Amino acid sequence: MSERLLRYPDTSRLYSWAELRMLSAALGFPSNLLLRRLPSELVKEEPGVRSQGLRRRLDLDCFVVALDSSHNGKSGIYNVKTLRKCLDLLDCSFFSFAELKEARLAFSAYEALDQRGMRLDLRTLLRALKMCRRAISPLKLAHRIKHLQRGLTEPGRLQLYEFLDLLPLCEVQNQVPLQESRAGATQMTPRHIYKLDEASSLLGPEDRRLWQLLDRRFLSEERDYGPVRAVGGKLTGSPVLRLPTAHQPPINADRGLEPPALFTGSRRNKPPHLKAPPSGRLRTDSSHIAGEFVQIVTPLCVKK
């Protein structure tokens, strides 16, 4: 699934006065609203304004009063945030003015004049994106919503500038091919049985089949970690094993507790309890167990 990442452009884009009118009309404002807030000398002498200059004026709150309580009933700060997000999308050539207008209309339709924003519902978002002629995997959308909930302006609601952040994650719906495998009329299996089409490719609606395809793509991309190589060699050092507690030396009043002996893997330094019996001879009596028990208990009895 090819995605276009939004990055801040290295060079600011030049917006002509006609494009600035189209941007204002795409957001539902009067076409000359943004031009009236610019200096008249700039409009007469220059062919347009760059996005860097527009952002500087947005930071200086030059458009807050003009965009306050407009057609959508939102505040000036809300509309300024929306305008700033649209400039980011247009500078990256991700959107056209017509697609921007479709996104605004789709959001307004499912917002239903609710001033708190559109409900953060998966099914509602999928329908709104379909109205924008966009498609996205439901699993991917749910994963994105999970990380967006903490930074939302209104909990459980989505604003227009937040809805525009989801559009770069989508694909154009007409450009996603539904590869359906249909069985031939006389095609047979190796057991000489006629093949049949899968019921899932015939009974389900097109939207559901499209979402299932995008879900499979999303899962395959998430699980694709590339070639994994195990870097490392054999262990050169011998393992170090600590002796059991029962074989630690007794406490000496002069030197304190001596550190336990360590087994470094050498056969000569192997403790008696780890030595194997001679080859061909298997000890079945319990005399050696009793002898070891006496050797352990005797030092403790002497101390008393």
Buried (B, 14 or more C-beta within 10 A) or exposed (E): BEEEEBEEBEEBBBBEBEBBBBBBBBBBBBBEBBBEBBEEEEBEEBEBBBBBBBBEBBEEEBBBEBBBEBEBEBBBEBBBBBBBBBBBBBBBEBBEBEBBBBBBBBBBEBBEEEEEBBBBBEEBBBBBBBBBBBBBBBBBBEBBBEEBEEEBEEEEBBBBBBBBBBBBBBBEBEEBEEEEEEEEEEEEEEEEEEBEEEEEBEEEEEEEBBBBBBBEBBEEEEEEEEEEEEEEEEEEEEEEEEBEEEBBEEEEEEEEEEEEEEBEEEEEEEEEEEEEEEEEEEEEEEEEEEEBEEEEEEEEEEEE
